[in-house]
Structure formats: structure tokens, C-alpha cells
């Protein structure tokens, strides 16, 4: 088993050409000087990056595999493919050489193989009909475009027709079908295979890695965090109107332990006002009670904080959407990895962001009234 926590020897990167369609491994590029890989759970293509080369640019029809390799302290050689991407090169630069001749060099952008789907527009209106197996349809679209899939089957059938516009892409259709069936949006693995699998809440995922400053540490100095608590509302106002009367319910965060609450923020009110189109209840009292309960629920839901922990580390075998923990001198965090930015150097320095939802029970004040028309 590979040892990712100890010393690494003869570390570096290999850049291999991958034949489009057959996916056979061809020769290695020896003229790529540097590269980076960026993975983001929030980006439609999930994978991007860049590279610099000298001489002839990498082929733009075939794919490119980026492979990290090192020898661990036990003498085992590890070769882990980190991404398989498409290449789009900028126009090259030229420099004169001493003694005559010209040196060509340039840079290129790297894209997920999902770009094949995102670049292909429908061109005409396209309808997926009720009764269609969403995952079978998504799988067929992907494989018809020449890509491979790793697909978990599903029996989910669409409940209604849905029509796409001519300027929608194949990826738009695929992600709609995946979302309808409760699957995560399309992503590729390190070999470029498109993964189709049900969405799993981060809290239900098995922990893939713990970043700890102990004898197993891969961390580099410095951990930072972000929290969006300043953007969370501390007042929610809901209204419901009929021909005869208007119902108003207000929920206020008055919890002194909450950083976003009215007592904590003084004059810094952050309120949201919404109109409700439907409201259950046979009597005026029931309708007002239900509106107040809804206001309370919306305030509690909206008060969930999103906290990011950012770590700098040697490259380790994790992926976006993996569950990961942080244990750092008394600091304890756990969440889902949302981004991995890797520099393709021997140390493979990597910046990772881990997102955690923080839900708290709050002290909430709820009031309501009915105003006659």
C-alpha cells in the first residue's frame, strides 16, 4: 500500500498522450515545463488547468494524462493519474537562439473531457418525454459523444416532458436528467470516465482523509478559514394576501450566542421579506399560526452558516466531494472538499478547501398579525 505520509523520493510528473476514442496510452511528452490542475465542485466542467511547453504544442485532438509519481520510504514506486484532460494551446512565442535558429514555446489551457458535451449545442429544440429513464438517457447521450461512463443504474422515470432550447448543450441535458434522478452533476475520474452516481450528503460520506499536524502530517504552514455568517438573515418577514386580509409573520434571531443575531449585531439588521402564494388553514387563526411556523423555519434554515477551512498540503489521494477532516492543534473541522488546486512540481503543493455547514438551534422570537383590507 502506498505511503503518502512519509518522505517522497524521485518525485515528479509524467505527461502522457492518450488516444482519443480508443483511450490507449501513447508516448510521453518531454517538452512540458510546468502545469497546474484545478478541481472545483462548483464548476460545471469540474476540471481545468494550464501548462507551459517548448517546441511543438501538445496534440489538441487526443487527450493528455497528468500523472504524479514518487518513491515512498518503503521503496514502493507510486504512479497516480490525477487528471485526463483536453488541451487548447495559445499561439506560440518565438525567441532567437545564440548561433541562429528559433525557440518556440507557449502555454495552453486544460479542460475536462466534459467540454465535449458542453461545446455541443442541440441546435434544434429537444424534448425528453415523461416516462423516460433519466439515467439511461443521460448515459446514452454521453456514450454517443464518444466518452466512457461509470454509471450506477436507476429506475427513476421522468414525471413530465421537458423541452430544451437550441442553444442548450448536451451537458445541460445530462445534468438536468441527473438532477431529476437525485444524482450528482456529471464529473470525470482521473482517467476521463464520466461518473454517474446518486448524490450523497457530505455528512453521510465516509471520511477519505484527515489533515492533522502530527507524525502523519502532509500539511504545510498555515491554515485559514472563511465563514459567511455576516450574510445570514436575522429577520424573516412573510406575507400572505387574500381579497379580504393580509397576514404578516416575522421571525427574529434574538439568540445572544449567535454572531448573526440582533443582540450581537446591534443596528446591523439583515432582513428578508417574502410573499407566500399558498397557505394552509381553515380559519384565520390556523392560517396565521402556519405562516408564523413557516417564518420560523425559514429563519432557522437561512441561519445555517457555511464555513470553509483552507489547507496547504503535499498532494494526497483525495477528490472533490470527498469528506475530509482537519485536526490542527486543537482545531477540529469536518466537511466536504470543494476545490483542489495542485501545482505540478515535485512537491505537488496543493491548496484544498473544505466546506462545512454549521446548523445551530437558535432562540427565535416570532410575531404575527392579520391586517384587514
ZAMAR-368703 format. One record per residue: residue in one letter; x, y, z of N, C-alpha, C, CB in turn. Coordinates in steps of 0.1 Angstrom, whole numbers, plus 5000, padded with zeros to 4 digits. Glycine has a CB too. Layout:
N
AXYZXYZXYZXYZ...
***
This chain:
373
X500849885000500050005000500950125000499050005012X500550224992501350344990501350425003500850434979X502550485007502750565019502750705014503950525027X501650785017501650925013502051015024500250955008X502350965036502551045048504051065051501850995059X504950975045506350985048507151055037506850845049X508451045038509351105028509051055014510751085032X509251145004509051114990510351134982507851194984X510651034974511951044967511651034952512850924971X512551104944512351104929510951144925512750964923X510451244931509051284928509051374916508451364940X507951364908507851444896506551404889509051424887X506451454877505251444869505551384855504451574867X504651304850504651244837503451304829504651094837X503651334816502651384808502451294796502951534803X501451214796501251114786500151144776501050974792X500351124763499351144753498451024753499951154739X497051044753496050944753495250954740495150964766X495250844733494550844720493050864722494850704713X492550964715491050984715490250864710490751114708X489250824717488350724712488750584717488350724697X490050544715490450414720490950424734491550354711X491450544738491950574751493250494754490950544762X493950454744495250384745496250484750495650324732X497250444758498350524763499350524752498850474776X499750644748500750664738502050714744500350764726X502850784737504150824743504050944753505050864732X505150964759505251074769505651204762506251034781X505151314767505651444762506851474771504551554764X507951524765509151554773509451704772510351474768X508451784766508651924764507652014772508551954749X507051954782506152034791506952074803504851954795X507052204805507952264815507252274829508452394811X505952314828505252324841503752314838505552464848X502952284849501552264847500852284861501152124841X499552304860498752304872497352244869498552454877X496752184879495452124878494552184888495551974880X493352234884492352294893491052214892492052444889X490652164904489452084905488452164914489651944911X487252184909486252264917484852194916486152404912X484252164927482952104928481852194922482552064942X482152334922481152424918481252464903481252544926X482352424896482552454882481852344874484052464879X481152384863480352294855481252184849479652364844X482452224845483352124839484252044850484352194830X484252094862484852034874486452044873484451894875X487052034861488452024860488952134850488951884856X489952204853490652294844492152294848490052444845X492852384841494352384844495052464833494952254846X496352454834497252524824498552454823497352674827X499252474813500652424812501452514803500652284806X502852504804503752574795504652474789504652674804X504952494776505752394768506752474760504852304760X507752394755508652444745508552354733510052464750X508952404721508852314709507452304704509352174712X506952194700505652174694504652154705505652044685X503452224704502452214713501852074714501352324710X501352034726500651904727499451894718500151884742X499151774713498051754704496751794710497951604700X495851854702494551904706493451814703494252044700X493651704696492551604694492651494704492751544680X493851444706494051344717494051414731495351264715X493851334741493751384755495151374761492851294763X495351434772496551444780496351394794497151594780X497151294798497151244812498251314820497251094812X497951364832498851414841499051314853498451554846X500251264854500551154863501551194874501051024856X501251184886502251214897502951084901501451284909X504251094902505050974906506051004916505650914893X506250914926507350924936507650784941506851024947X508750774949509050654956508950684971510550604952X508150594978507950624992509050565000506550564996X509050585013510050555022510250395023509850605036X509250325018509450175018509950125005508050115021X510250214996510850174983509850154972511650064985X508550164975507550144965507350264956506150114972X507250244943507050344933505550364931507850324920X505150484932503750524931503550604918503150594943X502650564909502250644898500750664898502750584884X500350784901498850804902498450914892498550854917X497550874883497050964874496151064881496350894862X496351194879495551284886494451354877496351394891X494651344864493651404855493851364841493551564856X492851354833492951334819492051444812492351194814X492751524804492151654800492351674785492751764808X491651774780491851824767492751944767490451864760X493451974756494452084756493952184745495852024753X494052304748493852414738495052514740492452484740X495952514730497152594731496852734725498252524723X497552834732497552964727498552974715497953074738X498553084708499553104697500953104703499253234689X501953034697503253024703504053154703504052914696X505053164712506053264712507353214705506353324726X508153304700509353274693510553354699509253284678X511653294701512853364706514053314698513053334721X514953404694516153374687517153304696516753494680X517853214691518853134698520253184694518752984696X521253184704522553214700523053114690523453204713X523753174680524253084669523253064658524652954674X522053124659521053114649519953014653521653064636X518853014646517652934650516653004659518152804657X515552944660514452994668513952894678513353044659X513652944690513052854700511552884701513752874714X510752784699509252804700508752764714508552724689X507952844720507352804733505952864734508252854745X505252814744503852864745503152814758503052834733X501952854759501152804770499852744765500852914780X499152664773497952604769496952594781498152464763X495652594778494652574788494252424788493452674785X493852374799493452244801491952234805494352164811X491252144799489852134802489451984805489052194791X488451974813487851834815487251784802486651844825X487251654800486651594789485151624788486851444789X484551674798483151714798482951834788482651764811X484051894784483952004774483451954761485352074772X483651824758483051774746481551784746483451624745X480951774758479451784759479051924760478951704772X479852014767479452154769479552234756480252214780X480452194747480652264735479652224724482052244730X478952114726478052064716476652114719478051904715X476152204710474852264712473752174705474752404707X472552184710471452104705471152144691470252104714X471152274688470852334675469352344672471652264664X468552254677467152254675466452224689466752144664X465252254690464552224703464552074705463052274703X464752034718464851884721464051864733466351844723X463251754733462351724744462651584749460851734739X462751574762462851444769461451424774463951434780X460851314771459451294774459251224788458751214763X458051244793457651174806457751024803456151214810X458250954814458350814813459750774809457350754804X460650864805462050834801462850804814462650954794X463650694813464550664823465650764823465150514822X465750854833466650964832468150924831466451054845X468550824839469950784839470350714826470250704851X469450624821469750564809469850664797468550464805X469050764797469050874787470350954788467850964788X470750984800472051064802473250974798472151104817X473250854802474350764798474450754783474150624804X473350744776473350734761473850854755471950704756X473550974760474051094754475551104755473351224761X476051064767477451074770478250974761477751044784X477850854760478550754752478450784737478050614755X477250844733477150874719478150984715475750924716X478551064725479551174722481051114722479451284732X481150984724482450924724483150914737483351004715X482450944748483050934761482650804768482651054770X483450764778483150644786482450684798484450564789X481650594804480950624816481150514826479450644813X481050554839480850454850479550494856482150464861X478550414853477150454856476450364866476350464843X475950414877475150334886473650344881475250394901X473050234878471750234872470650284882471350084868X469550324876468450384884467150344876468650534885X466150334884464750304878463950434877464050204887X464550544881463750674881463250704867464550784887X461950734865461350784852460950924854460250684848X461151004843460751144843459151154845461151224831X458751244853457251254855456551344845456951304869X457351424838456751514828457751544817456251654835X457251604806458051634795458951764799457251674782X460151764792460951884794461651914781462051874806X461452044776462052084763463252174765460952154755X464352144758465552234759465552314746466752144760X466252434748466352534737467552494728466552674742X467552544715468552504706469952544711468352574693X470152654719471452684724471852624737471552834725X471052534742471452444753472452344748470252374760X473252294757474252194753473952054758475652234759X474651964753474451824757474751814772475451724750X475651884777475951884792474751934800477151954795X474052044794472852094801471851984802472252214793X471651904792470651794792471051694802470451734778X472351654801472751544810472651584825474251514807X473051704828472951744842471451764847473651874844X470551804838469151804841468651664845468351874830X469051574836468551434839469151374852468951344827X470351404854471051364867470351424879472551394867X470051554878469451624890468051564892469351774887X467351544881465951484883465951354890465251474869X466951274888467051144893467751144907467751044884X468151254912468751264925470251234925468151174935X470851244913472251214911473051344912472551144897X474351334915475251454915475451494900476551424922X475951614898476151664884477351584879476451814884X477451584865478451504859479851544863478351504844X480751444864482151464867482951354860482451474883X484251374859485151274854486051224864485851324841X486451094863487551054872488951084866487450894875X489951034872491351074867491651024853492351024877X490850924849491050864835490150924825490850714836X489351024829488451084819487051014818489051084806X486850914825485550844825484550924832485650704832X483350944827482251024833481550944843481251074822X481550994855480950924867479450974869481750954880X478550874869477150904871476750824884476250864859X476550894895476150824907475250914916477450784915X474450854924473550924933474251024942472650834941X473651144944474251244953474151184968473551374952X475151204975475251164989475551294998476251054992X474751315008475051435017476451415023474051445028X477251525024478551525029478651455043479151665030X477651475051477751415065477551265064476651475073X477051215053476851065052478050995045475551035045X479051075041480151015033481250975043480751115023X481950865040483050815048484250905046483450665043X484850935058486051025058487150965049486551045072X487551045039488651005030490051035035488451065016X490151145043491451185047491351285059492351255036X492251275068492251375079493651455078492151305093X493551585077494751665077495151705091494551795068X496151645097496551665111497951705112496251535119X498251785121499651825123500351735134499851975128X500451605130501051505138502151435130500051405144X502551315135503651245128503251205113504051125136X501951205110501451165097501251295088500251085097X501651405093501251535086501851545072501651655095X501051595063501451635050501251785048500651565039X500851855059500551995059501752085057499752035071X501552195050502552305050502052415059502752355035X502952505064502452605073501252685069503652705077X500352705079499252805076497952735073499652895066X496952755081495552715079494752845080495152595088X493752865071492952975072491452935070493253085061X490553025074489152985073488353105068488652935086X487153075063486153175058484853135064486153195043X483953235067482653205072481653315067482653195088X480553275062479553365056478553415066478953305045X478853405079477753445089477253585088478353425103X478053675083477653815081476453825071478753905077X476453725062475353725051474053655056475953665039X474053595067472853525071471853625077473253415082X470553605073469553695078469253685093468253675070X468953795100468553785114467053825115469353875122X466353855104464953885104464353825091464654035106X463253745093462553695081461053745083462553545080X460553815072459253865072458453795061459154015071X457353725064456553665054455153735053456353515056X454653745041453253805039452453705031453353945033X451153705034450253635026448953715024449853495032X448553735012447453825009446253755003447853935000X445053795008443753755002443053874998442953665011X441853864992441053974988440654055001439853934980X440553985012439954055024440954095034438953965030X442154025034443054055045444554015041442653975058X445454075049446854045047447453985060447654175043X448153875059448753815070450253845070448553655070X450753885081452253915083452753835094452454065085X453953765092454653695103456053735102454453545101X456653755114458053805115458753715125458153955119X459953655120460853575129462153655131461053435123X462553665143463753745146464753655154463453875154X466053655150467053585157467553675168468353555147X467153635181467553705193468453635202466253745200X469153535196470053445204471353515206470253315197X471653545219472953615222474153535218472953655236X474053405217475153315214475453315199474953175219X474553365191474653375176475353505172473353355169X476453485164477153605159476253695150478453575152X475253625143474453705134473153765140474053615122X472953735153471653775159471553925161471553705172X470353975163470154115166470854165178468654145167X470854095190471654135201473154145198471454045213X473654055190475154055187475554165177475553925182X474654195168474954285157474454425159474454235144X473654455170473154585173472354635162474354685176X472754745155471954815145472054745131472354955144X472954645130473154575117472154475114474554515117X470954525110469854435106470054375092468554515107X469754255091469854185078468554115076471054085077X467554175069466254125068465954075054465254225073X465053985054464453925041462953925042465053785038X462353985031460853985031460453905019460354135029X459553815021459053725010457453725011459653585012X456853704999455453684998455153544996454853774987X454253485003453853345002452553334993453553285016X452653244984451553234974450453134979452053184961X450753044987449852944992449952925007449952804985X448852915015448952905029447752815034448853045036X448052705041447052615046446352675058447652475049X445152625061444452665073442952695070445052785079X442052635078440652665076440252795082439852545082X440852835093440452955100441653065099440052925115X441253185103442253285103443353255113441553425107X443053195125444053165135444953055129443353115148X444452955123445252845117446252905106444352735111X445652985098446553045087447653125093445753125078X447353205103448453285109449453205117447853395119X448953095123449853005130450752935120449052905138X450252895109451052825099452152925093450252765088X451753045091452653145085453753175095451853275081X453453185108454453205118455453095119453853235132X454952975118455752855118456652845106454952725118X456152895094456952895082458052995083456152925070X457753115089458753215091459853165100458153345097X459553105111460553045120461452945113459852975132X460852855105461552755097462552825087460652655090X462052925080462952985070464053065077462153085062X463853115089464953185096465953085100464353265108X465552975106466452865110467252815098465752755118X466552785087467252735075468252835070466152695064X467852955070468753055064469853095073467953185061X469853055086470853085095471952985096470253105109X471852885087472952785087474152855080472552655078X475352845088476552915083477252815074477452955095X477952875064478852795056480352835059478652815040X481052745064482452765069483452695060482652735084X484452765055485452705047486752695055485652775034X487452585055488752575060489752545048488852455071X490752625048491752615037493052565042491952755029X493552455036494852395040495752395028494552255046X497052405031498052385021498852255024499052505020X498952165015499452035018500251975006498351945022X501051875009501551794998500351724991502651695003X500451684979499351614972499051484979499751584958X497851454982497351334988496251284980496951355003X495851154981494851094972493451124977495050944972X493051244975491651284977491051354965491551384989X489751364964489051424953488051524958488351314944X487551604949486451694953485251614956486151794941X484451664966483251604972483651494982482451544961X484951454983485251364994485051435007486751314993X484751355018484651405031486051405037483751315040X486451515044487751535049487651605063488751605040X488651575071488751635084490051715086488551535095X490051805096491151885099491351875115491052035095X492551825119492851825133494251905134493051685139X494152025139495252115139495452185152495152215127X496252135161496552205174495252245181497452325172X494352155183493052185190491952225181493352295200X492252265169491152295159490652165153491752395148X489352155153488752035147487652065138488251935158X487752035125486752065115486551935106487252175106X485351935100485051825091484051865081484551695099X484251835068483251875058483651815045483352025056X483151875034483351815020484351905013482051805013X485251835006486251914998485551974986487451814993X485752104984485052174973486052214962484352294978X487352224965488352254955489752204958488452414953X490452164948491852114949492652174938491851954948X493552264942494452324932495852274934494352484934X496352214924497652144925498652204915497551994923X499852234920500952274912501752154908501852384919X502052134895502652004891504152024892502251974876X504652024905506052034908506451914916506352164916X507651884919508051764926507351754940509551754929X507151874947506451874960504951864958506751994968X504451894946503051884943502251964953502551744942X502652084956501952174965500552184961502652314967X499652164971498152164968497452244978497652014968X496552334973495652404982494252344981495552554977X493652314993492452244994491452325002492652105000X490252334998489152405006488152295010488452514997X487752305023486852215029485652295034487452125040X484452255029483252325033482452255043482352355020X481952325053481152265064479952355067482052255077X478752285067477552355071477452355086476352295064X477252475092477052475107475652515110478052585113X474852425115473452445119473352455134472552335113X472752555139472552575153471152595157473452695158X470752545169469452575174469552725180469052475186X468552805175468652945179467452985187468653035166X467653085195466553155203465853245193467053225216X464553215189463853295179462653355185463553205167X462353485182461153545185460253555173461453695191X459053505174458153505163456853585166457753365158X456453675158455253755159454453755146455553905164X453153785147452353785136451053875138451953645131X450453915127449253985127448453975114449554135130X447154005115446254005104445754145102445153905105X445954195090445554335087444354325077446754415080X443254385081442054385073442354475060440854435080X441754435049441854505037441154635037441354425025
***
